[in-house]
Amino acid sequence: MTPEAVVLLQQSIGKVVRLTCSDGEIIVARLDLVDPTDEEIVYEMLSTTNESKYEKFDRQPAYLLRFSDISAVSAVPDSTF
């Protein structure tokens, strides 16, 4: 992950971003935590292109994703979600 992408993640805590993963999955998520030391993020998933990968819950759980699993990050305009 580029330093610019890490900065974008850090600036997006509490906001919605689009994460493209190394395996091609695209996740739209609200970021809860960005940890540059451990190179991971914690997020609430809003949507994904691979729903079968995740267990269904009554409440929305938080997920952890390592920087190495993210190939691209982009901001999502406030009006989208």
BALUMPA-388856 format. One record per atom (N, C-alpha, C): residue number from 1; atom name; x negated, y, z negated. Coordinates in Angstrom, 1 decimal. Layout:
# BALUMPA-388856
NUM, CA, X, Y, Z
...
//
This chain:
# BALUMPA-388856
1, N, -0.9, -1.2, 0.0
1, CA, 0.0, 0.0, 0.0
1, C, -0.9, 1.2, 0.0
2, N, -0.5, 2.2, 0.8
2, CA, -1.3, 3.4, 0.9
2, C, -1.2, 4.3, -0.3
3, N, -2.1, 5.2, -0.6
3, CA, -2.0, 6.1, -1.7
3, C, -0.8, 7.0, -1.6
4, N, -0.5, 7.4, -0.3
4, CA, 0.7, 8.2, 0.0
4, C, 2.0, 7.5, -0.4
5, N, 2.1, 6.2, -0.1
5, CA, 3.3, 5.4, -0.5
5, C, 3.4, 5.3, -2.0
6, N, 2.3, 5.2, -2.7
6, CA, 2.4, 5.1, -4.2
6, C, 2.9, 6.5, -4.7
7, N, 2.4, 7.6, -4.2
7, CA, 2.9, 8.9, -4.6
7, C, 4.4, 9.0, -4.3
8, N, 4.8, 8.6, -3.1
8, CA, 6.3, 8.7, -2.8
8, C, 7.1, 7.8, -3.8
9, N, 6.6, 6.7, -4.2
9, CA, 7.3, 5.9, -5.2
9, C, 7.4, 6.6, -6.5
10, N, 6.2, 7.2, -6.9
10, CA, 6.2, 7.9, -8.2
10, C, 7.1, 9.1, -8.2
11, N, 7.3, 9.8, -7.1
11, CA, 8.1, 10.9, -7.0
11, C, 9.6, 10.5, -6.8
12, N, 9.9, 9.2, -6.6
12, CA, 11.2, 8.7, -6.4
12, C, 11.8, 8.0, -7.5
13, N, 11.2, 8.1, -8.7
13, CA, 11.8, 7.4, -9.9
13, C, 13.2, 8.0, -10.1
14, N, 14.2, 7.1, -10.3
14, CA, 15.6, 7.6, -10.5
14, C, 16.3, 7.9, -9.2
15, N, 15.6, 7.7, -8.0
15, CA, 16.2, 8.0, -6.7
15, C, 16.2, 6.7, -5.9
16, N, 16.9, 6.8, -4.8
16, CA, 17.0, 5.7, -3.9
16, C, 16.0, 5.7, -2.8
17, N, 15.4, 4.5, -2.6
17, CA, 14.4, 4.3, -1.6
17, C, 14.7, 3.1, -0.8
18, N, 14.1, 3.0, 0.4
18, CA, 14.2, 1.8, 1.3
18, C, 12.8, 1.1, 1.2
19, N, 12.8, -0.1, 0.8
19, CA, 11.5, -0.9, 0.7
19, C, 11.5, -1.9, 1.8
20, N, 10.5, -1.9, 2.6
20, CA, 10.4, -3.0, 3.6
20, C, 9.3, -4.0, 3.0
21, N, 9.7, -5.2, 2.8
21, CA, 8.8, -6.2, 2.2
21, C, 7.9, -6.9, 3.3
22, N, 6.8, -7.5, 2.8
22, CA, 5.9, -8.2, 3.7
22, C, 6.6, -9.3, 4.5
23, N, 7.6, -9.9, 3.9
23, CA, 8.3, -11.0, 4.6
23, C, 9.5, -10.5, 5.5
24, N, 9.6, -9.2, 5.6
24, CA, 10.6, -8.7, 6.5
24, C, 11.9, -8.2, 5.9
25, N, 12.1, -8.6, 4.6
25, CA, 13.3, -8.2, 3.9
25, C, 13.3, -6.7, 3.7
26, N, 14.5, -6.1, 3.8
26, CA, 14.6, -4.7, 3.6
26, C, 15.5, -4.5, 2.4
27, N, 15.0, -3.8, 1.4
27, CA, 15.8, -3.6, 0.1
27, C, 16.0, -2.1, 0.0
28, N, 17.3, -1.7, -0.3
28, CA, 17.6, -0.4, -0.7
28, C, 17.8, -0.4, -2.2
29, N, 17.0, 0.4, -2.9
29, CA, 16.9, 0.3, -4.4
29, C, 16.8, 1.6, -5.1
30, N, 17.3, 1.7, -6.3
30, CA, 17.1, 2.8, -7.2
30, C, 15.9, 2.5, -8.1
31, N, 14.8, 3.3, -8.0
31, CA, 13.6, 3.0, -8.8
31, C, 13.8, 3.4, -10.2
32, N, 13.4, 2.4, -11.1
32, CA, 13.4, 2.7, -12.5
32, C, 12.0, 2.9, -13.1
33, N, 11.0, 2.3, -12.5
33, CA, 9.6, 2.4, -13.0
33, C, 8.6, 2.1, -11.9
34, N, 7.6, 2.9, -11.9
34, CA, 6.4, 2.7, -11.0
34, C, 5.2, 2.6, -11.9
35, N, 4.5, 1.4, -11.8
35, CA, 3.3, 1.2, -12.6
35, C, 2.1, 1.1, -11.7
36, N, 1.4, 2.2, -11.4
36, CA, 0.2, 2.1, -10.5
36, C, -0.9, 1.2, -11.1
37, N, -1.0, 1.1, -12.4
37, CA, -2.1, 0.3, -13.0
37, C, -1.9, -1.2, -12.7
38, N, -0.7, -1.7, -13.0
38, CA, -0.4, -3.1, -12.7
38, C, 0.1, -3.3, -11.2
39, N, 0.2, -2.2, -10.5
39, CA, 0.7, -2.2, -9.1
39, C, 2.0, -3.0, -8.9
40, N, 3.0, -2.4, -9.6
40, CA, 4.4, -3.0, -9.5
40, C, 5.4, -2.0, -9.8
41, N, 6.6, -2.3, -9.3
41, CA, 7.8, -1.4, -9.5
41, C, 8.9, -2.2, -10.2
42, N, 9.8, -1.5, -10.9
42, CA, 11.0, -2.1, -11.4
42, C, 12.1, -1.3, -10.8
43, N, 13.1, -2.0, -10.2
43, CA, 14.2, -1.3, -9.5
43, C, 15.5, -2.0, -9.7
44, N, 16.6, -1.3, -9.4
44, CA, 17.9, -1.8, -9.3
44, C, 18.3, -2.0, -7.9
45, N, 18.6, -3.2, -7.4
45, CA, 18.9, -3.4, -6.0
45, C, 20.3, -2.9, -5.7
46, N, 20.4, -2.1, -4.6
46, CA, 21.7, -1.6, -4.1
46, C, 22.1, -2.5, -2.9
47, N, 21.2, -2.9, -2.1
47, CA, 21.5, -3.8, -1.0
47, C, 20.2, -4.4, -0.5
48, N, 20.4, -5.6, 0.2
48, CA, 19.2, -6.3, 0.7
48, C, 19.7, -7.0, 2.0
49, N, 18.7, -7.3, 2.9
49, CA, 19.0, -8.0, 4.1
49, C, 18.9, -9.5, 3.8
50, N, 18.6, -9.9, 2.6
50, CA, 18.4, -11.4, 2.2
50, C, 19.1, -11.7, 0.9
51, N, 20.5, -11.5, 0.9
51, CA, 21.3, -11.7, -0.3
51, C, 21.2, -13.1, -0.9
52, N, 21.0, -14.1, 0.0
52, CA, 20.9, -15.5, -0.5
52, C, 19.7, -15.8, -1.4
53, N, 18.8, -14.9, -1.4
53, CA, 17.6, -15.0, -2.2
53, C, 17.8, -14.7, -3.7
54, N, 18.9, -14.1, -4.0
54, CA, 19.2, -13.5, -5.3
54, C, 20.4, -14.2, -5.9
55, N, 20.3, -14.4, -7.2
55, CA, 21.4, -15.0, -8.0
55, C, 22.5, -13.8, -8.2
56, N, 23.7, -14.2, -8.3
56, CA, 24.8, -13.2, -8.5
56, C, 25.0, -13.0, -10.0
57, N, 25.1, -11.8, -10.4
57, CA, 25.3, -11.4, -11.8
57, C, 26.5, -10.5, -11.9
58, N, 27.2, -10.5, -13.1
58, CA, 28.3, -9.5, -13.4
58, C, 27.7, -8.1, -13.5
59, N, 26.6, -8.0, -14.1
59, CA, 25.9, -6.7, -14.2
59, C, 24.7, -6.7, -13.3
60, N, 24.4, -5.5, -12.9
60, CA, 23.2, -5.4, -12.0
60, C, 21.9, -5.5, -12.8
61, N, 21.1, -6.6, -12.5
61, CA, 19.8, -6.7, -13.2
61, C, 18.8, -5.8, -12.6
62, N, 17.7, -5.7, -13.3
62, CA, 16.5, -5.0, -12.7
62, C, 15.6, -6.0, -12.2
63, N, 14.9, -5.7, -11.1
63, CA, 14.0, -6.6, -10.4
63, C, 12.6, -6.0, -10.5
64, N, 11.5, -6.9, -10.4
64, CA, 10.2, -6.4, -10.3
64, C, 9.6, -6.8, -9.0
65, N, 8.8, -5.9, -8.4
65, CA, 8.2, -6.1, -7.1
65, C, 6.8, -5.6, -7.1
66, N, 5.9, -6.4, -6.7
66, CA, 4.4, -6.0, -6.7
66, C, 4.1, -5.2, -5.4
67, N, 3.2, -4.2, -5.6
67, CA, 2.8, -3.4, -4.4
67, C, 2.4, -4.3, -3.2
68, N, 1.8, -5.4, -3.5
68, CA, 1.3, -6.2, -2.4
68, C, 2.4, -6.8, -1.6
69, N, 3.6, -6.9, -2.1
69, CA, 4.8, -7.4, -1.4
69, C, 5.5, -6.3, -0.6
70, N, 5.1, -5.1, -0.7
70, CA, 5.7, -4.0, 0.0
70, C, 4.9, -3.5, 1.2
71, N, 5.5, -3.5, 2.3
71, CA, 4.7, -3.1, 3.5
71, C, 5.1, -1.6, 3.9
72, N, 6.2, -1.1, 3.5
72, CA, 6.6, 0.3, 3.8
72, C, 7.6, 0.8, 2.8
73, N, 7.6, 2.1, 2.6
73, CA, 8.5, 2.8, 1.7
73, C, 9.0, 4.0, 2.4
74, N, 10.3, 4.3, 2.3
74, CA, 10.9, 5.5, 2.8
74, C, 12.0, 6.0, 1.9
75, N, 12.1, 7.3, 1.8
75, CA, 13.1, 7.9, 0.9
75, C, 14.5, 7.8, 1.7
76, N, 15.5, 7.7, 0.9
76, CA, 16.9, 7.6, 1.4
76, C, 17.6, 8.9, 1.0
77, N, 18.2, 9.6, 1.9
77, CA, 18.9, 10.8, 1.6
77, C, 20.0, 10.6, 0.5
78, N, 20.1, 11.5, -0.4
78, CA, 21.1, 11.4, -1.5
78, C, 22.5, 11.0, -1.1
79, N, 22.9, 11.5, 0.1
79, CA, 24.3, 11.3, 0.5
79, C, 24.5, 9.8, 1.0
80, N, 23.5, 9.0, 1.2
80, CA, 23.7, 7.7, 1.7
80, C, 24.2, 6.7, 0.6
81, N, 23.7, 6.9, -0.6
81, CA, 24.2, 6.0, -1.7
81, C, 24.6, 6.7, -2.9
//
